[in-house]
Amino acid sequence: MFQYAFAMMLQHHFPSDRVMVDTQHYHTLFFKKLGSINMHNGYELGRLFANATLPVARRKDLRRVTRHIPNYVLSRMARHLLPPLKTEYVAPYTDNFMFRDDVFVPGDKYYEGYWECQAYYADIKPLLRHVFTPPQPNSYNEEMCHRIEQTDSIGLHVRRGDYKNAPEFNDICTPEYYIEALRRAIRPGRKHTIFVFSNDLQWCGANIPSMSQGQEIVFVDGNRGADSCWDMFLMTHCRQLVIANSSFSWWGAYLNPHAEQVFAPAIWLRRNCPIDIHAPEWEKIN
């Protein structure tokens, strides 16, 4: 979603250019055999968002601007190890938060990066909310949306799973982080319902109740596989949010038009570089 949003930002700033997205490593049996991106559920934006209509780059489009290698691992190695082509820009983390006049220019260009910088999208936030409008919910999520909207809801996201073995992301959203975030989110005299979203609900069931100060807890456990994205969509209905250092709950917060407050970890990743990912109105917790 960050990369698609970055493409939308380029299209917004350079309306006479044709901006395309490169999805070559996400699908087709041929690419999967050679080495594709098999993280999570693969590329889902075209399936989920009817308004996500940027064209997909074809092989001949890619060959004009980058070394076209139909293998995710080899293509990334080539771009990082070989001298870049004049049309290529591979973003290091140290540039991931900057606008640079020599980089963001009209004309033929191939961009590779994560683009997790909230400043890039300040001018197109309403457009992003339009494009990332969720599809029609199933009965479980329709009922859950109604329940969230009818309560004084606090959405809480816990990202574990793949993070447990990722030193850059692990041990940031500790139990102490969630204790402090809930302490700030729970208002005296208000009856909250805490909706817990996680890829490790067993850990949440063992730990979150002791942090909840007696508030009602709902463990959102009805979304699996192709429906996993609905946890993010449900977050956009919560009145308050406690997010993890994860792009999944980042988008749940960023696309939420109802949130009174968003609490986020002040440290996003353990790497010696600045990263401008927190929206100005979010409350950061050390």
BELVENCOR-V65012 format. One record per helix or strand of 2 or more residues. SS is the DSSP state (H for helix, E for strand). FROM is the first residue (numbers start at 1). LEN is the number of residues. Records with the same first field share a line. If there is no record, write none. Layout:
SS = FROM-LEN + FROM-LEN
This chain:
H = 2-12 + 29-7 + 45-4 + 59-7 + 72-10 + 93-3 + 118-14 + 139-11 + 161-5 + 175-11 + 201-11 + 225-3 + 229-7 + 247-8
E = 88-3 + 110-3 + 152-7 + 192-7 + 216-4 + 240-3 + 261-5 + 283-3
